[in-house]
């Protein structure tokens, strides 16, 4: 892994085609919410599929927690869709046939001479990041660990995480709502992102 990719760093804003073949920047998909970013080996990997099955179960919690999920591997458009549909995922899958991320982050799995995929990693982005190395399956985060990491992020960057303080109540009663979700956005914008329909995301 590139030496500057560490906790507290800003993750590179890669732009890759998604499962509908539309190029998407990670910053666009993330918006102002936390994001779980899974870099995987590809459709052939049973460990990836197991992790994705766990994320599918966990994704309903991410939806109500206003947290995005994105998966990236080096498959092509057809295979990325086969994988996404096969595990029942509803979030964006991006594909990196040219192995841009693999080379940029220096995470080629050189022990696999057949596929030469990325060493699997999972990141929790705030933006800022927590990194889990998934070369071995047990190096990948459990949903309990993701829950804890997302709790820590939410406490850190959501000013209304603790609304039962006199200060927060005073702000609310005085009509100052900037520190209360959705922080100046409309509920329509929030629900479009919650729907997971990338074609409807605001530009």
GROMACS elastic network, one bead per residue, 0.5 to 0.9 nm:
[ bonds ]
;  ai    aj funct       b0    kb
    1     4     6  0.84221   500
    1     5     6  0.69803   500
    1   105     6  0.56162   500
    1   106     6  0.51995   500
    1   107     6  0.54388   500
    1   108     6  0.89622   500
    2     5     6  0.56718   500
    2     6     6  0.85913   500
    2   104     6  0.78065   500
    2   105     6  0.51501   500
    2   106     6  0.57176   500
    2   107     6  0.79162   500
    3     6     6  0.71489   500
    3   105     6  0.88224   500
    4     9     6  0.70965   500
    5     8     6  0.85902   500
    5     9     6  0.61601   500
    5    10     6  0.77609   500
    5    11     6  0.69813   500
    5    12     6  0.88785   500
    5   105     6  0.78164   500
    5   129     6  0.84844   500
    5   131     6  0.88098   500
    6     9     6  0.55900   500
    6    10     6  0.85093   500
    6    11     6  0.87814   500
    6   128     6  0.86026   500
    6   129     6  0.70290   500
    6   130     6  0.75282   500
    6   131     6  0.73742   500
    7    10     6  0.85620   500
    7   128     6  0.65586   500
    7   129     6  0.50829   500
    7   130     6  0.54267   500
    7   131     6  0.71265   500
    8   127     6  0.84215   500
    8   129     6  0.58234   500
    8   130     6  0.78802   500
    9   127     6  0.81923   500
    9   128     6  0.52281   500
    9   129     6  0.64989   500
   10    13     6  0.86309   500
   10   125     6  0.83548   500
   10   126     6  0.88419   500
   10   127     6  0.61076   500
   10   129     6  0.70840   500
   11    14     6  0.86552   500
   11   125     6  0.76794   500
   11   127     6  0.71963   500
   11   128     6  0.67485   500
   11   129     6  0.71198   500
   12    26     6  0.83932   500
   13    25     6  0.62050   500
   13    26     6  0.54753   500
   13    27     6  0.60737   500
   14    24     6  0.82584   500
   14    25     6  0.57208   500
   14    26     6  0.59081   500
   14    27     6  0.82762   500
   14   100     6  0.86558   500
   14   101     6  0.76690   500
   15    23     6  0.62256   500
   15    24     6  0.52881   500
   15    26     6  0.64278   500
   15    27     6  0.88852   500
   15    94     6  0.89594   500
   16    21     6  0.87643   500
   16    22     6  0.79431   500
   16    23     6  0.50080   500
   16    24     6  0.55824   500
   16    25     6  0.66622   500
   16    26     6  0.83577   500
   16    72     6  0.89152   500
   16    94     6  0.60662   500
   16    95     6  0.65248   500
   16    96     6  0.65373   500
   17    20     6  0.75255   500
   17    24     6  0.59724   500
   17    25     6  0.87786   500
   17    77     6  0.84103   500
   17    93     6  0.85626   500
   17    94     6  0.55623   500
   17    95     6  0.60559   500
   17    96     6  0.76329   500
   18    21     6  0.50334   500
   18    22     6  0.54406   500
   18    23     6  0.60533   500
   18    24     6  0.65401   500
   18    72     6  0.87909   500
   18    77     6  0.79582   500
   18    80     6  0.86684   500
   18    92     6  0.63762   500
   18    93     6  0.54968   500
   18    95     6  0.62845   500
   19    22     6  0.74824   500
   19    77     6  0.62011   500
   19    78     6  0.82429   500
   19    80     6  0.64486   500
   19    81     6  0.58695   500
   19    84     6  0.83118   500
   19    92     6  0.66969   500
   19    93     6  0.54727   500
   19    94     6  0.60123   500
   19    95     6  0.74140   500
   20    23     6  0.87735   500
   20    77     6  0.79306   500
   20    81     6  0.84907   500
   20    92     6  0.89079   500
   20    93     6  0.89001   500
   20   198     6  0.89529   500
   20   199     6  0.87798   500
   21    77     6  0.69273   500
   21    94     6  0.85050   500
   21    95     6  0.88420   500
   22   199     6  0.88686   500
   23    94     6  0.84963   500
   24    27     6  0.84471   500
   24    28     6  0.67358   500
   24    29     6  0.70348   500
   24    94     6  0.81192   500
   25    28     6  0.51909   500
   25    29     6  0.65234   500
   25    30     6  0.87065   500
   26    29     6  0.51214   500
   26    30     6  0.60491   500
   26    31     6  0.85254   500
   26    70     6  0.83370   500
   27    30     6  0.50640   500
   27    31     6  0.59215   500
   27    32     6  0.84909   500
   27   127     6  0.88739   500
   28    31     6  0.54269   500
   28   201     6  0.84183   500
   28   202     6  0.85709   500
   28   203     6  0.77369   500
   29    35     6  0.87291   500
   29    68     6  0.75387   500
   29    69     6  0.87233   500
   29    70     6  0.79453   500
   29    92     6  0.81684   500
   29   193     6  0.87083   500
   29   198     6  0.78150   500
   29   201     6  0.80700   500
   30    33     6  0.59041   500
   30    34     6  0.68885   500
   30    35     6  0.59906   500
   30    67     6  0.82510   500
   30    68     6  0.60966   500
   30    69     6  0.82072   500
   30    70     6  0.85836   500
   30   125     6  0.87154   500
   30   127     6  0.87741   500
   31    34     6  0.83500   500
   31    35     6  0.89640   500
   31    68     6  0.86610   500
   31   193     6  0.87688   500
   32   126     6  0.82814   500
   32   127     6  0.84807   500
   33    66     6  0.63521   500
   33    67     6  0.56790   500
   33    68     6  0.67949   500
   33   125     6  0.87148   500
   33   126     6  0.70035   500
   33   127     6  0.84436   500
   34    66     6  0.75180   500
   34    67     6  0.50940   500
   34    68     6  0.62973   500
   34    69     6  0.86933   500
   34   124     6  0.72028   500
   34   125     6  0.56492   500
   34   127     6  0.70385   500
   34   150     6  0.73800   500
   34   153     6  0.75245   500
   34   154     6  0.80862   500
   35    67     6  0.55334   500
   35    69     6  0.54938   500
   35    70     6  0.74051   500
   35   123     6  0.80357   500
   35   124     6  0.58314   500
   35   125     6  0.50966   500
   35   126     6  0.66551   500
   35   127     6  0.80576   500
   35   150     6  0.88326   500
   36    67     6  0.75699   500
   36    68     6  0.62773   500
   36    70     6  0.63582   500
   36    71     6  0.83750   500
   36   122     6  0.70511   500
   36   123     6  0.57785   500
   36   125     6  0.63301   500
   36   146     6  0.82888   500
   37    68     6  0.84366   500
   37    69     6  0.59694   500
   37    71     6  0.58769   500
   37    72     6  0.77105   500
   37   121     6  0.82330   500
   37   122     6  0.56405   500
   37   123     6  0.50358   500
   37   124     6  0.63611   500
   37   125     6  0.73732   500
   38    52     6  0.89440   500
   38    69     6  0.78539   500
   38    70     6  0.63089   500
   38    72     6  0.62309   500
   38    73     6  0.84234   500
   38   120     6  0.75088   500
   38   121     6  0.61037   500
   38   123     6  0.64549   500
   38   124     6  0.88643   500
   39    42     6  0.89602   500
   39    70     6  0.86549   500
   39    71     6  0.60088   500
   39    73     6  0.57664   500
   39   118     6  0.71963   500
   39   119     6  0.78204   500
   39   120     6  0.52523   500
   39   121     6  0.51730   500
   39   122     6  0.60818   500
   39   123     6  0.82748   500
   40    43     6  0.87359   500
   40    45     6  0.83477   500
   40    47     6  0.89588   500
   40    48     6  0.61024   500
   40    71     6  0.73168   500
   40    72     6  0.62286   500
   40    74     6  0.79757   500
   40   117     6  0.78949   500
   40   118     6  0.65347   500
   40   119     6  0.71791   500
   40   121     6  0.68323   500
   40   122     6  0.83522   500
   40   134     6  0.84779   500
   41    44     6  0.75868   500
   41    45     6  0.61734   500
   41    47     6  0.87196   500
   41    48     6  0.67818   500
   41    72     6  0.87644   500
   41    73     6  0.58819   500
   41    74     6  0.70925   500
   41    75     6  0.84157   500
   41   109     6  0.88502   500
   41   115     6  0.83963   500
   41   116     6  0.85833   500
   41   117     6  0.52032   500
   41   118     6  0.57218   500
   41   119     6  0.68771   500
   41   120     6  0.60702   500
   42    45     6  0.57805   500
   42    48     6  0.70044   500
   42    49     6  0.86944   500
   42    72     6  0.85167   500
   42    73     6  0.55027   500
   42    74     6  0.64066   500
   42    75     6  0.58898   500
   42    79     6  0.82428   500
   42    80     6  0.78433   500
   42    83     6  0.80791   500
   42   117     6  0.75128   500
   42   118     6  0.88479   500
   43    46     6  0.78833   500
   43    48     6  0.75322   500
   43    49     6  0.74627   500
   43    73     6  0.85721   500
   43    75     6  0.72471   500
   43    79     6  0.66103   500
   43    80     6  0.72034   500
   43    82     6  0.78012   500
   43    83     6  0.56537   500
   44    48     6  0.83534   500
   44    49     6  0.86044   500
   45    48     6  0.53730   500
   45    49     6  0.66011   500
   45    50     6  0.88956   500
   46    49     6  0.50417   500
   46    50     6  0.61668   500
   46    51     6  0.86305   500
   47    50     6  0.50953   500
   47    51     6  0.61910   500
   47    52     6  0.85290   500
   47   134     6  0.88633   500
   47   136     6  0.86484   500
   47   137     6  0.62239   500
   48    51     6  0.51384   500
   48    52     6  0.60600   500
   48    53     6  0.85899   500
   48   120     6  0.82820   500
   48   137     6  0.86097   500
   49    53     6  0.60984   500
   49    54     6  0.86549   500
   49    83     6  0.78900   500
   49    86     6  0.88584   500
   49    87     6  0.69512   500
   50    53     6  0.51087   500
   50    54     6  0.64117   500
   50    55     6  0.87109   500
   50    87     6  0.88285   500
   51    54     6  0.51514   500
   51    55     6  0.62300   500
   51    56     6  0.86840   500
   51   137     6  0.84535   500
   51   140     6  0.78839   500
   51   141     6  0.87363   500
   51   142     6  0.85549   500
   52    56     6  0.60516   500
   52    57     6  0.86855   500
   52    71     6  0.88515   500
   52    84     6  0.87168   500
   52    87     6  0.66435   500
   52    88     6  0.87999   500
   52    89     6  0.76561   500
   53    56     6  0.50967   500
   53    57     6  0.65710   500
   53    58     6  0.87191   500
   53    87     6  0.59226   500
   53    88     6  0.78513   500
   53    89     6  0.81377   500
   54    57     6  0.52866   500
   54    58     6  0.62280   500
   54    59     6  0.85907   500
   54   142     6  0.82288   500
   54   143     6  0.71916   500
   55    59     6  0.57087   500
   55    69     6  0.86397   500
   55    89     6  0.81830   500
   55   143     6  0.73032   500
   56    59     6  0.51135   500
   56    60     6  0.76085   500
   56    87     6  0.74773   500
   56    88     6  0.68383   500
   56    89     6  0.56688   500
   56    90     6  0.80081   500
   57    60     6  0.66721   500
   57    61     6  0.82217   500
   58    61     6  0.55469   500
   58    62     6  0.66047   500
   58   143     6  0.66359   500
   59    63     6  0.61205   500
   59    64     6  0.88309   500
   59    67     6  0.86063   500
   59    68     6  0.86325   500
   59    69     6  0.77632   500
   59    89     6  0.84614   500
   59    90     6  0.86026   500
   59    91     6  0.86284   500
   60    63     6  0.50375   500
   60    64     6  0.66309   500
   60    65     6  0.85487   500
   61    64     6  0.54508   500
   61    65     6  0.60144   500
   61    66     6  0.86047   500
   61    67     6  0.84522   500
   61   147     6  0.89520   500
   62    66     6  0.59583   500
   62    68     6  0.67912   500
   62    69     6  0.79320   500
   62   147     6  0.89721   500
   63    66     6  0.52690   500
   63    67     6  0.60475   500
   63    68     6  0.74653   500
   63   194     6  0.58866   500
   63   195     6  0.82496   500
   63   196     6  0.87600   500
   64    67     6  0.77334   500
   64   194     6  0.79199   500
   65   150     6  0.88922   500
   66   190     6  0.84320   500
   66   193     6  0.85365   500
   66   194     6  0.69082   500
   67   150     6  0.84091   500
   67   194     6  0.84631   500
   68    91     6  0.77613   500
   68   193     6  0.85235   500
   68   194     6  0.83022   500
   68   196     6  0.85133   500
   69    91     6  0.60686   500
   69    92     6  0.72580   500
   69    93     6  0.89340   500
   70    91     6  0.62608   500
   70    92     6  0.53336   500
   70    93     6  0.58845   500
   70    94     6  0.74794   500
   71    91     6  0.79379   500
   71    92     6  0.66382   500
   71    94     6  0.62075   500
   71    95     6  0.84820   500
   72    75     6  0.86199   500
   72    80     6  0.85978   500
   72    92     6  0.87040   500
   72    93     6  0.57483   500
   72    95     6  0.55758   500
   72    96     6  0.70846   500
   73    76     6  0.86835   500
   73    80     6  0.78106   500
   73    93     6  0.81899   500
   73    94     6  0.68950   500
   73    95     6  0.53773   500
   73    96     6  0.59752   500
   73    97     6  0.80229   500
   73    99     6  0.85391   500
   73   117     6  0.78802   500
   73   118     6  0.73987   500
   73   120     6  0.88406   500
   74    80     6  0.85774   500
   74    94     6  0.86468   500
   74    95     6  0.54945   500
   74    98     6  0.73929   500
   74    99     6  0.61483   500
   74   102     6  0.85542   500
   74   117     6  0.67228   500
   74   118     6  0.76246   500
   75    78     6  0.80290   500
   75    79     6  0.57652   500
   75    80     6  0.58276   500
   75    94     6  0.89452   500
   75    95     6  0.57676   500
   75    96     6  0.66331   500
   75    97     6  0.58517   500
   76    79     6  0.53873   500
   76    80     6  0.59794   500
   76    81     6  0.85633   500
   76    95     6  0.60424   500
   76    96     6  0.73737   500
   76    97     6  0.59288   500
   77    80     6  0.53425   500
   77    81     6  0.63218   500
   77    82     6  0.86865   500
   77    94     6  0.85541   500
   77    95     6  0.67274   500
   77    97     6  0.88618   500
   78    81     6  0.52778   500
   78    82     6  0.61644   500
   78    83     6  0.87241   500
   79    83     6  0.61110   500
   79    84     6  0.84842   500
   80    83     6  0.51773   500
   80    84     6  0.60909   500
   80    85     6  0.85591   500
   80    93     6  0.67557   500
   80    94     6  0.74736   500
   80    95     6  0.66002   500
   81    85     6  0.59009   500
   81    86     6  0.80716   500
   81    93     6  0.78326   500
   82    85     6  0.53800   500
   82    86     6  0.57293   500
   82    87     6  0.86153   500
   83    87     6  0.62701   500
   83    88     6  0.84945   500
   83    89     6  0.86304   500
   84    87     6  0.56554   500
   84    88     6  0.61846   500
   84    89     6  0.53569   500
   84    90     6  0.75560   500
   84    91     6  0.84208   500
   84    92     6  0.86087   500
   84    93     6  0.69992   500
   85    89     6  0.63191   500
   85    90     6  0.82280   500
   86    89     6  0.79237   500
   89    92     6  0.84048   500
   89    93     6  0.88829   500
   90    93     6  0.88641   500
   90   195     6  0.89489   500
   90   196     6  0.65389   500
   90   197     6  0.82815   500
   91   196     6  0.57572   500
   91   197     6  0.79430   500
   91   198     6  0.82790   500
   92   196     6  0.76138   500
   92   197     6  0.84399   500
   92   198     6  0.71120   500
   95    98     6  0.88763   500
   95    99     6  0.89245   500
   96    99     6  0.52713   500
   96   100     6  0.65248   500
   96   101     6  0.73338   500
   96   102     6  0.86747   500
   97   100     6  0.79507   500
   98   101     6  0.85512   500
   98   102     6  0.88801   500
   99   102     6  0.51081   500
   99   103     6  0.62247   500
   99   104     6  0.84705   500
   99   117     6  0.82899   500
   99   118     6  0.81600   500
  100   103     6  0.54104   500
  100   104     6  0.59625   500
  100   105     6  0.84588   500
  101   105     6  0.57479   500
  101   106     6  0.78504   500
  101   107     6  0.80462   500
  101   118     6  0.81198   500
  102   105     6  0.56301   500
  102   106     6  0.56878   500
  102   107     6  0.51451   500
  102   108     6  0.55494   500
  102   109     6  0.88115   500
  102   117     6  0.75716   500
  102   118     6  0.53712   500
  102   119     6  0.80962   500
  103   107     6  0.67544   500
  103   108     6  0.69709   500
  103   118     6  0.87818   500
  104   107     6  0.80531   500
  105   108     6  0.85378   500
  106   118     6  0.86265   500
  107   110     6  0.86384   500
  107   117     6  0.84309   500
  107   118     6  0.54381   500
  107   119     6  0.53623   500
  107   120     6  0.82261   500
  107   121     6  0.89730   500
  108   111     6  0.87100   500
  108   112     6  0.89840   500
  108   116     6  0.64309   500
  108   117     6  0.59913   500
  108   119     6  0.58073   500
  109   112     6  0.59329   500
  109   113     6  0.82797   500
  109   115     6  0.87119   500
  109   116     6  0.56708   500
  109   117     6  0.55987   500
  109   118     6  0.54532   500
  109   120     6  0.84829   500
  109   135     6  0.83697   500
  110   113     6  0.63714   500
  110   116     6  0.61057   500
  110   117     6  0.80570   500
  110   118     6  0.88219   500
  110   119     6  0.86114   500
  111   114     6  0.89689   500
  111   116     6  0.76996   500
  112   115     6  0.59966   500
  112   116     6  0.52768   500
  112   117     6  0.73600   500
  113   116     6  0.54769   500
  113   117     6  0.89272   500
  114   117     6  0.87583   500
  116   119     6  0.89182   500
  117   120     6  0.83152   500
  118   121     6  0.82621   500
  119   133     6  0.76154   500
  119   134     6  0.69248   500
  119   135     6  0.57911   500
  120   132     6  0.85629   500
  120   133     6  0.62691   500
  120   135     6  0.57587   500
  120   136     6  0.87539   500
  120   140     6  0.82760   500
  121   131     6  0.68789   500
  121   132     6  0.55176   500
  121   134     6  0.52175   500
  121   135     6  0.77352   500
  121   139     6  0.87331   500
  121   140     6  0.72599   500
  122   130     6  0.81369   500
  122   131     6  0.59113   500
  122   132     6  0.50480   500
  122   133     6  0.66419   500
  122   134     6  0.72544   500
  122   140     6  0.68027   500
  122   141     6  0.73257   500
  123   129     6  0.60285   500
  123   130     6  0.53956   500
  123   132     6  0.63374   500
  123   133     6  0.89063   500
  124   127     6  0.82855   500
  124   128     6  0.78312   500
  124   129     6  0.51961   500
  124   131     6  0.67519   500
  124   132     6  0.86689   500
  124   146     6  0.77443   500
  124   149     6  0.74043   500
  124   150     6  0.76484   500
  125   128     6  0.52031   500
  125   130     6  0.67799   500
  125   153     6  0.87691   500
  126   129     6  0.63278   500
  126   130     6  0.88974   500
  126   150     6  0.87856   500
  126   153     6  0.66276   500
  126   154     6  0.88045   500
  126   157     6  0.82528   500
  130   149     6  0.79077   500
  132   139     6  0.62876   500
  132   140     6  0.56261   500
  132   141     6  0.62693   500
  133   136     6  0.76928   500
  133   137     6  0.87647   500
  133   138     6  0.89375   500
  133   139     6  0.53475   500
  133   140     6  0.59904   500
  133   141     6  0.85045   500
  134   137     6  0.55253   500
  134   138     6  0.70355   500
  134   141     6  0.81890   500
  135   138     6  0.84623   500
  135   139     6  0.67683   500
  135   140     6  0.80203   500
  136   139     6  0.53919   500
  136   140     6  0.73829   500
  137   140     6  0.55849   500
  137   141     6  0.88371   500
  138   141     6  0.74617   500
  138   142     6  0.84174   500
  139   142     6  0.89965   500
  141   144     6  0.78891   500
  141   145     6  0.58247   500
  141   146     6  0.64109   500
  142   145     6  0.51658   500
  142   146     6  0.63670   500
  142   147     6  0.86018   500
  143   147     6  0.60072   500
  143   148     6  0.85981   500
  144   147     6  0.50010   500
  144   148     6  0.63091   500
  144   149     6  0.86927   500
  145   148     6  0.50814   500
  145   149     6  0.61377   500
  145   150     6  0.85192   500
  146   149     6  0.50436   500
  146   150     6  0.60010   500
  146   151     6  0.84373   500
  147   150     6  0.51970   500
  147   151     6  0.61260   500
  147   152     6  0.87457   500
  148   151     6  0.50279   500
  148   152     6  0.63277   500
  148   153     6  0.87247   500
  149   152     6  0.51856   500
  149   153     6  0.63205   500
  149   154     6  0.86627   500
  150   154     6  0.60145   500
  150   155     6  0.85774   500
  151   154     6  0.50790   500
  151   155     6  0.62007   500
  151   156     6  0.85626   500
  152   155     6  0.52981   500
  152   156     6  0.62620   500
  152   157     6  0.88885   500
  153   156     6  0.50328   500
  153   157     6  0.62098   500
  153   158     6  0.80903   500
  154   157     6  0.54513   500
  154   158     6  0.53515   500
  154   159     6  0.86514   500
  154   161     6  0.68858   500
  155   158     6  0.59056   500
  155   159     6  0.76707   500
  155   160     6  0.86114   500
  155   161     6  0.57766   500
  155   162     6  0.80592   500
  156   159     6  0.77711   500
  156   161     6  0.85096   500
  157   160     6  0.88886   500
  157   161     6  0.83894   500
  158   161     6  0.53885   500
  158   162     6  0.86770   500
  158   179     6  0.78990   500
  158   180     6  0.82369   500
  158   181     6  0.81433   500
  159   162     6  0.74294   500
  159   163     6  0.84092   500
  159   168     6  0.88236   500
  159   179     6  0.55846   500
  159   180     6  0.70307   500
  159   181     6  0.86957   500
  160   163     6  0.52747   500
  160   164     6  0.89596   500
  160   168     6  0.73234   500
  160   179     6  0.61045   500
  160   180     6  0.54565   500
  160   181     6  0.71947   500
  161   180     6  0.88760   500
  162   165     6  0.67737   500
  162   168     6  0.80271   500
  163   166     6  0.83316   500
  163   167     6  0.84907   500
  163   168     6  0.55538   500
  163   169     6  0.68195   500
  163   180     6  0.87785   500
  164   167     6  0.84558   500
  164   168     6  0.68727   500
  164   169     6  0.68860   500
  165   168     6  0.54205   500
  165   169     6  0.63608   500
  165   170     6  0.86425   500
  166   169     6  0.51580   500
  166   170     6  0.60333   500
  166   171     6  0.86481   500
  167   170     6  0.51334   500
  167   171     6  0.63084   500
  167   172     6  0.87780   500
  168   171     6  0.50898   500
  168   172     6  0.62844   500
  168   173     6  0.86747   500
  168   179     6  0.83232   500
  168   180     6  0.88201   500
  169   172     6  0.51000   500
  169   173     6  0.61194   500
  169   174     6  0.85320   500
  170   173     6  0.51675   500
  170   174     6  0.60516   500
  170   175     6  0.86344   500
  170   176     6  0.85478   500
  171   174     6  0.52394   500
  171   175     6  0.63707   500
  171   176     6  0.50556   500
  171   177     6  0.69199   500
  171   178     6  0.89946   500
  171   179     6  0.82782   500
  172   175     6  0.52445   500
  172   176     6  0.56319   500
  172   177     6  0.60312   500
  172   179     6  0.88223   500
  172   180     6  0.81122   500
  173   176     6  0.75193   500
  174   177     6  0.85919   500
  176   179     6  0.75319   500
  176   180     6  0.85153   500
  177   180     6  0.52551   500
  177   181     6  0.80482   500
  177   182     6  0.89815   500
  177   183     6  0.71523   500
  177   184     6  0.78494   500
  178   181     6  0.77677   500
  178   182     6  0.82822   500
  178   183     6  0.50934   500
  178   184     6  0.62102   500
  179   182     6  0.84921   500
  179   183     6  0.60456   500
  179   184     6  0.88203   500
  180   183     6  0.55100   500
  180   184     6  0.84063   500
  181   184     6  0.76702   500
  181   185     6  0.82540   500
  182   185     6  0.53677   500
  182   186     6  0.70232   500
  182   187     6  0.71370   500
  182   190     6  0.73849   500
  183   186     6  0.86566   500
  185   188     6  0.82478   500
  185   189     6  0.65207   500
  185   190     6  0.72071   500
  186   189     6  0.53106   500
  186   190     6  0.65943   500
  186   191     6  0.88711   500
  187   191     6  0.60875   500
  187   192     6  0.85405   500
  188   191     6  0.52024   500
  188   192     6  0.61688   500
  188   193     6  0.87782   500
  189   192     6  0.52614   500
  189   193     6  0.65586   500
  189   194     6  0.87723   500
  189   201     6  0.80405   500
  189   202     6  0.73488   500
  190   193     6  0.53928   500
  190   194     6  0.62437   500
  190   195     6  0.87490   500
  191   195     6  0.60255   500
  191   196     6  0.88966   500
  192   195     6  0.52160   500
  192   196     6  0.70955   500
  192   197     6  0.70914   500
  192   198     6  0.85895   500
  192   200     6  0.64376   500
  192   201     6  0.63738   500
  192   202     6  0.82116   500
  193   196     6  0.55726   500
  193   197     6  0.70782   500
  193   198     6  0.76665   500
  193   200     6  0.78586   500
  193   201     6  0.61849   500
  193   202     6  0.83813   500
  194   197     6  0.81376   500
  195   198     6  0.84645   500
  195   200     6  0.88563   500
  196   199     6  0.88122   500
  196   200     6  0.84789   500
  196   201     6  0.84017   500
  197   200     6  0.56392   500
  197   201     6  0.69593   500
  198   201     6  0.52302   500
  198   202     6  0.88612   500
  199   202     6  0.86220   500
  200   203     6  0.87670   500
